[in-house]
Amino acid sequence: MTEETFEGLALEVFAFQYRWSPPYRRFCDGRGITPDTITAWEQIPAVPTAAFKLVDLSCASPEQVFVTSGTSQGPEQRGKHGFPWLEVYHRSLLANFAAYILPDGARPRMLILAPCPDMLPTSSLSHMLEVVCQTYGGDGSAYYFGDAGLDLTGLIQTLREVEAQRQPVCLLGTSFAFMHVLDVCLEEGRRFTLPEGSRLMDTGGFKGRSREISRDELLRLYGEVFGIPESFCINEYGMTEMGSQFYDNVLRDTVLGRPPARFKEVPPWVRTRVLDPATLEDLPEGEVGLLTHYDLANCGSVMAVETEDLGYKIGEGFEIVGRAPGAEARGCSLTVEEFQGRP
């Protein structure tokens, strides 16, 4: 997508959202910005993720509402994101997943280390994994998570079967779930040599957990325990507040014969800025700032989302380094009146 095409679409989407999302319109009016006063996509007001905890930003009645995981502020402070048109969400999801997890056209058996949508119907991650599994998953794809938690016995048995059958698989789940599997395998001396072409996608971090581990060490352990090379281990970065996801580029680059240099690539229908937290001005490549995404797949709510994540520009994408200090407190300092107006 050319810059001209993206800008034209972004301005059209902003005009639509300004008209049909009253809370967002009040937010923009408070900044003196309307569709008639801007000429570039960078001028579109970005809504902090905390806003999704305060008001309904949907532009129409949603087909599906996803809810963020709990926070230190309590369950009443969970953000909600309604999607009026799930088809748009699915098109973005499937195209990007295929490009970065299945760039070789593989349709592997998928082993999912996360709850299914029946267990967590408002989880965007569970919904995402179900959609990709139903679309791209090979025979024998299954979840290894039940009412009692992670099904380690079933997973280990399946991994042994996979070794014997020599059919590649795709492991999918949260980083914390994988860490639990790795810990058990290391303690029990279990090692696997999964078939060539097997791959792994993890997501999320270790926030609030008793143990954290560096990305480099996690990749090393994936190789030691599962026998999956680093170039076939991909981290996904997604948010309940967004319709698009971001993936490490190394598997795609490996398949295309490019020198791998791991970072998150931005899909054609998204633009990502790295902003100075104090001035909200763009920072040069390599300097750490707040990640702000402009996502056309968010056409049914707000396309411009200011996150609480810190990162830096690199190549044609970005990398994440953590959360902004005091992000929760700063985000929640937004007043309800800013979106709802005074009574």
KEROKOL-707219 format. One record per atom (N, C-alpha, C): residue in one letter; z, x, y. Coordinates in steps of 0.001 Angstrom, whole numbers, plus 500000, padded with zeros to 6 digits. Last residue first. Layout:
<rs>
AZXY
...
</rs>
This chain:
<rs>
P532783478072516247
P532908476622516067
P532956475908517408
R530298480601516739
R531661480102516962
R531694478600516807
G528182481778514071
G528396481212515399
G529810480684515543
Q527659483052511726
Q527810481605511689
Q527914480968513069
F527416485773512247
F526403485106511435
F526451483593511552
E529470486401513881
E528212487103514099
E527077486443513329
E531687485093512900
E530970484488514021
E529610485138514258
V532705486829511061
V531950485691510548
V531130485068511665
T532352490268511922
T532962488969512131
T532078487872511576
L532780493177510027
L531837492246510636
L532525490889510802
S534504494539508521
S534925494333509900
S533940493450510653
C533409495052506090
C534166493812506213
C534687493578507620
G532300497559506590
G531435496417506342
G532167495109506555
R534577499151506901
R533645499005508009
R532769497767507820
A535796498933504371
A536513498481505559
A535553498239506726
E533802500028502730
E534279498669502510
E534951498119503761
A533535502650503758
A532417501704503807
A532881500267503668
G535170504861503909
G535586503655504610
G534523502590504657
P532451507047503519
P533903506916503649
P534266505670504453
A529713505864501582
A530204506245502904
A531721506073502957
R529232507175498277
R529507506070499190
R530011506601500518
G526625509451497173
G527906508758497069
G528012507625498065
V524105510517497151
V525215511465497002
V526570510769496912
I520761509986496073
I522058509433496454
I523134510484496243
E517551510780497419
E518569510932496391
E519894510459496959
F514144509643497869
F515487509969498334
F516374510252497135
G510683510285498370
G511768509369498075
G513088509829498643
E508776512199498387
E508345510837498687
E509449509819498412
G511036514713499309
G509688514386498869
G509269513005499340
I513991513239500267
I513427514359499532
I512053513936499024
K516694512232502335
K515272512201502019
K514884513440501223
Y519908511305500997
Y519062512128501856
Y517609512018501398
G522807509128501223
G521752509848500539
G520960510680501511
L525365506740500680
L524905507936501371
L523831508633500542
D525680503216500910
D525417504410500108
D524894505546500982
E525880500769501889
E527053501601502099
E526927502906501319
T522753499678503450
T523707499846502360
T524940500623502808
E521041497243505066
E521771498493505320
E522857498641504267
V518017495750504510
V519396495818504035
V519976497203504292
A515549493529505187
A516132494769505703
A517624494801505374
M514886491015504240
M514197492171503666
M514835493492504065
V516817488337503159
V516586489288504250
V515978490555503660
S515267486082501341
S516578486196502000
S516427487072503236
G512784486109500147
G513510484847500184
G514880484908500817
C511824488697500070
C511211487761501027
C511972486447501139
N512465491037498788
N513554490228499339
N513027489180500304
A510210492448498376
A510624491556497288
A511821490699497685
L510100494132500539
L509311492906500606
L509658491939499482
D512688495813501930
D512166495420500623
D511426494094500714
Y513965498457503277
Y513144497346503752
Y512288496910502569
H517183499983503298
H515956499641502598
H515285498418503224
T519044502770504145
T518661501429504581
T517289501117504006
L521680504951503610
L520409504454503095
L520197503015503558
L523141507153505938
L523180505848505295
L521783505435504842
G522733510717505191
G523020509576506050
G523056508291505245
V522161514191505152
V522775513029504508
V523092511944505530
E519058515902505341
E520344515560505965
E520859514236505418
G516587516069504033
G517675516942503604
G519025516627504210
E514536515226506772
E514654515446505339
E515787516428505040
P516335513818509629
P515275514610508993
P515550514805507504
L517248510377510236
L517607511775510033
L516455512528509366
D517027507804512674
D516508508444511470
D516884509919511425
E520075506377513966
E518777507015514170
E518348507703512866
L522610505357514015
L521582504610513273
L520168505100513607
T524732506765515025
T523706506332515969
T522658505413515353
A526492507121512814
A527018506855514160
A525969506250515080
P525002507640510499
P525970506543510506
P526477506172511893
D521566508109510626
D522831508676511093
D523855507531511176
L519706507015507773
L520141506875509159
L521466507576509432
V516826506938506057
V518134507588506010
V518608507708507450
R514886504227504746
R515243505126505841
R516624505723505576
T512268503103502718
T513674503507502789
T513872504486503933
R510256500353501913
R510414501540502737
R511909501834502847
V508310498816499332
V509614499115499936
V509467500322500849
W506027498588497887
W506410497437498702
W507789497600499345
P505778500916496311
P504883500711497457
P505298499586498396
P509107502288495603
P507894501534495250
P507068501195496487
V510234505574495874
V510255504266496523
V508980503510496150
E512084507598493553
E510865507273494287
E510932505833494789
K514765509779493441
K514373508380493366
K513099508167494181
F514194512925491707
F514726512123492812
F514225510695492637
R513518515961490152
R514195514674490025
R514672514120491364
A510565517111489543
A511600517390490540
A512344516082490740
P508162518393487273
P509241517440487555
P510223517967488601
P504786518835487946
P506073519540487842
P507216518588488189
R502780516437486113
R503243517023487369
R504529517811487137
G501735514958484038
G501489516390484078
G501877517064485369
L502394512362483703
L501225512622484537
L500911514114484667
V504729512641482237
V503570512013481596
V502285512304482368
T506337513771484254
T506079514495483012
T504839513955482312
D506440511720486149
D505785512984486495
D505450513803485251
R507887509794484666
R506540509495485163
R505783510791485468
L510273511212484334
L509494510788483168
L508058510493483572
V511140511650487033
V510808512772486147
V509995512368484926
N512005509937489051
N510561510074488849
N510164511026487731
D514523507442488904
D514149508851488877
D512681508960488484
Y513956504312490648
Y514130505099489432
Y513858506575489692
F515084501289492123
F514557502643492296
F514887503450491045
Q514167497795492548
Q515002498873492028
Q514309500212492268
S514290494748494530
S513612495898493937
S514628496935493470
G515837492868495758
G514949492413494705
G514235493539493999
M519346493304496583
M517924493640496710
M517117493117495524
E522012492873496118
E521470492401497397
E519982492693497577
T522596494169493785
T522502492710493740
T521816492178494992
M520656497118493399
M521726496403494089
M521512494910493924
G520005500233491665
G519688498878492090
G520899498234492735
Y518712502956490226
Y519572502579491350
Y519124501203491817
E518655504651487117
E518176503539487941
E519196503224489020
N517769507704485661
N518799506926486341
N518147505870487215
I516504508719482539
I516219508216483881
I517403507427484426
C515397511065480408
C516632510374480780
C516543510007482260
F513343512697479860
F513220511335479348
F514513510544479569
S514051515172480764
S512918514528481437
S512684513106480956
E516053515956478951
E516421515511480304
E515292514753480992
P515460514661475608
P515342515673476659
P515636515095478037
I517746513507473256
I516738513067474217
I516646514101475337
G519755513808471415
G518531514571471215
G517397514132472125
F522232512660471667
F521116511807471252
F519831512580470936
V523961514874472239
V524363513812471315
V523176513013470791
E522554516686473923
E523364517168472802
E523625516075471776
G521311515034475837
G520518515888474975
G521283516321473741
Y523541513878477006
Y522517513008476408
Y521653513816475439
L524782516173477989
L525375515480476856
L524402514505476201
R523094516772480146
R523262517740479061
R523814517060477809
L523470514541481748
L522147514796481172
L522249515773479999
L526153514982482434
L525770513778481699
L524409513964481025
E525966517325483903
E526703517341482651
E526340516130481792
D524497516399486103
D523970517483485267
D524661517520483910
R526230514501487211
R524950514082486652
R524382515152485719
S529702514865486273
S528538515172487103
S527260514717486409
I532058512255485816
I531327513379485261
I530099513618486114
E535345510798485757
E534023510957486344
E533384512210485766
R537743508465484683
R537044509716484456
R535694509701485139
S538753506034485332
S539705507125485212
S539022508472485056
R536873504293487897
R537173504649486511
R538086505868486475
G536038503776490450
G537210503057489972
G537582503370488541
K532725504595489709
K533667504168490746
K534814503361490128
F530760505814488287
F532081505782487671
F533148505329488669
G527636504087488467
G528417505316488442
G529750505105487779
G524331502800487617
G525713502724488084
G526419504058487967
T522477503332484588
T522598502816485951
T524066502742486325
D520040504878482432
D521396504489482793
D521420504040484247
M517741504967479911
M517918504571481309
M519370504170481526
L515973507085477744
L517261506488478107
L517253506152479584
R513734507411474899
R514115507574476299
R515391506813476579
S511563508871472460
S512732508055472812
S513140508382474237
G509667510752471963
G509248509600472749
G510386508655473071
E510807511590468732
E510088511989469943
E509549510755470658
P513834510003467545
P512410510341467451
P511803510732468800
L517020511643467840
L516184510460467970
L514714510864468035
T519267512960466214
T517981513507466638
T517011512335466711
F522756512967466931
F521541512286466504
F520327513078466973
R526108513546465859
R524936513970466619
R523712513261466049
R529626513383465816
R528349512724465522
R527250513255466437
G532284514138466048
G531299515107465590
G529956514500465222
E534107512503467168
E533893512344465729
E532848513306465175
E533971513264469840
E535262513339469155
E535074513306467633
L531291512695470409
L531777514069470509
L533081514248469741
C531283509916470050
C530429510768469220
C530895512218469246
V533090509113472040
V533373508827470631
V532565509743469725
D531739510027474366
D533095510486474053
D533417510292472576
L529321508566474251
L529315510028474143
L530687510557473754
V530268505966474666
V529582506316473422
V529605507827473205
H531292506281477266
H532179505877476179
H531567506232474828
M528985506879478657
M530038507885478597
M531018507562477473
F527585504481478462
F527076505659477766
F528165506722477623
A529225502952480143
A529081502579478737
A528575503770477929
F528808504297482575
F530154504278482001
F530110503895480525
S526123503811483086
S526564505187482856
S527929505214482178
T524856500955481330
T525557501565482451
T525986502981482084
G521611500981479655
G522974500547479899
G523585501222481106
L519373501555476997
L519552501022478342
L521002500596478527
L517126503459475098
L518522503097475310
L518707502690476767
C514375502965473212
C514782503074474615
C516209502564474727
V512941504855470480
V513694503743471055
V513948504011472531
P510395505695468043
P511153505928469278
P511818504663469794
Q510813505967464606
Q510211505140465642
Q511027505289466926
R511828507092462265
R511002507908463164
R510231507063464165
Q513595506151460416
Q512319505439460575
Q511336506183461465
A515812507808460671
A515088507791459405
A513700507168459547
E516653507247463311
E516349508625462906
E515469508642461658
V517205504530463038
V516098504964463878
V515677506388463528
E519507504580461510
E518297503962460965
E517063504435461723
R521250505769463338
R520959506451462083
R519689505884461438
L521268503774465288
L520749505099465630
L520427505904464371
T522529501687463873
T521129501554464289
T520516502916464612
Q525108502747463611
Q524323502425462419
Q522837502334462751
I525835502887466305
I525735504119465516
I524906503890464256
L525842500127466953
L524943501056467632
L524745502324466801
G527864499064465319
G526481498606465176
G525491499566465799
T530064500487466352
T529714500575464933
T528263500185464713
L530142499706469043
L529871501094468688
L529430501241467237
D529679497391470995
D529592497411469534
D529182498817469087
L531838496856473705
L530741497643473165
L530800497689471639
G533541493691473450
G533098494867474183
G531948495565473491
A534036491370472169
A535035492430471987
A534656493706472724
D531784489915472698
D533051489457473276
D534132490529473185
G529410492659472863
G529840491310472533
G531148490965473184
F526674494706472712
F527821494356473548
F528166492902473254
Y524064495546472225
Y525191496112471497
Y526451495937472336
Y521079493663471803
Y522239494024472615
Y523342494567471710
A517782494770470707
A519029494012470588
A520071494525471573
S514643494978469040
S515413495136470276
S516661494255470220
G513039494512466879
G514365495048466620
G515187495293467865
D509935495334468374
D510680494656467314
D512022495340467083
G510174496304471912
G509562496227470596
G510434495478469599
G510085494990475246
G510842495474474096
G510119495285472772
Y508805493896477449
Y508331495182476955
Y509017495648475662
T509889491288477878
T508506491616478243
T507996492848477516
Q512523491237477032
Q511626490184476571
Q510164490534476815
C513442493486478464
C513476493476477006
C512515492432476450
V513167492708481103
V512375493847480627
V512348493890479100
V514964490499481099
V513554490327481460
V512708491477480935
E517432491685480405
E516841490646479561
E515350490482479838
L517852493399482555
L517685493955481219
L517065492939480269
M518117491513484684
M517070492527484690
M516787493046483282
H520424490128483912
H519151489422484055
H517987490403483986
S522300492190484039
S522048491517482764
S520716490776482797
L522091492747486827
L521783493767485827
L521474493131484480
S522960490427488071
S521564490815488261
S521157491874487240
S525001488018486693
S524801489467486837
S523319489789486978
T525578485433486096
T525336485741487510
T525132487233487760
P526059485302483328
P524883484618483891
P524600484925485353
L527126487036481037
L527274487244482485
L526073486616483197
M526504485982478542
M527870486431478807
M528136486568480299
D523840485408478753
D524736484330478344
D526193484690478616
P522687487919479389
P522875486917480441
P523766485747480045
C524692490447477639
C523481489633477813
C523742488577478889
P526264493538478627
P526325492126478244
P524994491423478476
A524961496656477294
A525427495836478412
A525485494387477947
L523114498503476025
L524566498685476061
L525133497965477282
I520402497860474003
I521008497575475301
I522528497623475219
L517584499224472866
L518981499106472469
L519801499027473750
M514316498339472132
M515298498531473192
M516703498253472672
R511475499893470810
R512643499065470499
R513714499373471537
P508799500465473216
P509799500850472217
P510823499757471940
R505984500737474057
R506706499467473948
R507796499649472893
A504287502973476339
A505093502702475147
A505731501315475230
G502849503853478497
G502405502626477850
G503196502263476604
D503906505927479850
D502978506279478778
D502469505060478025
P505793504868481527
P504527505304482125
P503476505695481094
L508244503344481357
L507209503252480322
L505851503719480850
I509754503881483577
I510412503982482273
I509386503986481139
Y507987503653485754
Y508905504793485684
Y509638504950484351
A506264501455485459
A505756502677486092
A506658503877485833
A507859499449484383
A506762499997483586
A506293501330484142
F509533498984486583
F510092499447485319
F509006500090484468
N507678497996488460
N508374499256488721
N508976499840487443
A506805495610487282
A505835496635487685
A506513497988487852
L509213494196486905
L508409494610485759
L507420495712486114
L510269493790489577
L511034494420488510
L510138495001487421
S508202492381490883
S508680493664491393
S509376494450490294
R508096490121489247
R506911490967489426
R507291492346489932
H510689489058489514
H510222489542488221
H508999490450488358
Y510735488309492233
Y511706489277491709
Y511196489885490410
V508727486371492177
V508577487558493023
V509496488671492523
E509843484476490459
E508586485131490083
E508372486398490898
L512017483365491726
L512271484412490739
L511002485140490326
W512550482388494730
W511348482514493903
W511539483676492940
P515060482373495942
P514312481114495862
P513125481174494904
F517915483890495073
F516478484143495004
F515734482816494872
G520938484786496707
G520105483756496111
G518623484110496180
H523688486655496280
H522298486777496715
H521450485758495966
K526971487376497305
K526071486475496584
K524666486586497170
G529826489541496871
G528604489146497540
G527732488273496663
R533240488770496736
R532048489184496021
R530811488660496740
Q535692488040497710
Q534861488905498548
Q533634489435497806
E537121486721495828
E536538485899496898
E535633486719497811
P538180488732494216
P536983488021493778
P536335487179494858
G539160491601496302
G539409490417495507
G538134489663495203
Q538776494014497504
Q539145492914498390
Q539430491628497620
S537799495733495681
S539228495841495974
S539711494728496884
T535491493589493894
T535847494684494784
T537354494713494983
G533297492663491138
G534500492533491954
G534756493763492803
S529677492619491496
S530907492844490736
S532092492778491683
T527768489954493044
T528163491345492869
T529417491435492025
V525628487527491662
V526906487812492305
V527284489262492024
F522665485600492154
F523355486718491520
F524588487063492344
V521157482567491607
V522092483267492486
V522789484354491676
Q517962481129491418
Q518996481919490755
Q519858482583491820
E516497479563493066
E516380479314491639
E517505479998490879
P517852478379496212
P517573479437495225
P517397478915493807
S516302476861498923
S517186476626497795
S516868477613496668
A515650479431501382
A515345478171500705
A516314478020499547
C516621481764502325
C515710481025503205
C515312479669502623
S519977482935502046
S518740482442501436
S517934481635502439
L522432483826502836
L521280484296503608
L519946483827503036
D525541482605503237
D524362482433502392
D523134482776503228
V528118484981504203
V527267483810504395
V526147483779503364
L529766487110503297
L530206486196504342
L529430484897504378
K528697488821501564
K530012488302501198
K530463487200502159
F526454489685502779
F526249488823501616
F527572488261501101
A527419491465504641
A527036490132505103
A526860489166503938
A527711493904503422
A528912493065503553
A528572491653503993
T525307495177503754
T525532494475502497
T526762493571502558
P523955494547507041
P524848495287506144
P525108494485504867
V520580494036507829
V521857493381507594
V522721494242506669
A518496495306510342
A518981495434508966
A520376494839508848
P515930494020512347
P517372494243512188
P517782494258510720
I512969495837512757
I513557494654512123
I515045494904511886
Q511852498170513584
Q512642497431514570
Q513288496171513993
E510252499120511578
E511530499796511789
E512433499066512776
W507914497657511843
W508871497249510813
W510224497910510999
A507024496800515239
A507061497750514128
A508139497340513128
T507293495143517375
T505920495453516963
T505867496391515760
I509287492462518804
I509117493715518065
I507673493883517607
T509547489993519973
T509966491161520769
T509776492491520046
D508963487869518369
D508087488090519529
D508414489373520287
P510968487711516488
P509635488140516051
P508690488440517211
T513762489136518356
T513053488013517756
T511701488515517265
I516806490404519463
I515575490684518726
I515038489402518106
G519373490554520531
G518240490377521437
G516893490629520784
R521430490508518859
R520913491835519197
R519698491762520104
G521800487869518439
G522914488623519024
G522520490024519425
D519488487261517065
D519614486833518465
D520735487589519167
C520166488254514523
C519104488890515308
C519209488532516792
F522225486454513818
F522470487899513781
F521443488626514652
R520853484054513899
R521933484295514859
R522266485783514947
R519099484510511750
R518561484302513098
R519634484547514155
Y520884484628509636
Y520141485839510010
Y519558485699511408
P521769481955509581
P522722483055509833
P522020484337510266
P519229480551509136
P520000480419510381
P521020481531510602
S516349481323507897
S517724481715507576
S518555481669508855
W513854480613508876
W514434479797507821
W515831480220507368
R513044482368510970
R512931480916511122
R513814480157510139
Y513486484902509957
Y514102484539511237
Y514108483018511414
Q511782484825507786
Q513229484855507573
Q513993484486508836
F509264484818509055
F509639483738508139
F511155483676507976
A509373487222510450
A509208485966511196
A509621484769510338
F509561489005508280
F510652488904509244
F510567487590510023
V507058488629507087
V508267488257506345
V509449488109507304
E505447489702509110
E505292488301508715
E506542487810507987
L506344492334509128
L506514491533510339
L506356490041510038
A505566493108506533
A506973493139506925
A507230492273508159
L502770492914506637
L503533492030505759
L504998491963506175
G502241494960508518
G501802493590508756
G502595492599507913
E503342497208507221
E503876496752508503
E503489495304508794
F501726497399504929
F503167497153504812
F503727496599506112
T499217497906506121
T499427496704505316
T500905496376505205
E499740500364507374
E499293499216508167
E499532497912507415
E500363502013505247
E501393501735506248
E501026500506507067
T499049500671502132
T498973501479503341
T500099501115504303
M500000500845498810
M500000500000500000
M500000500883501244
</rs>
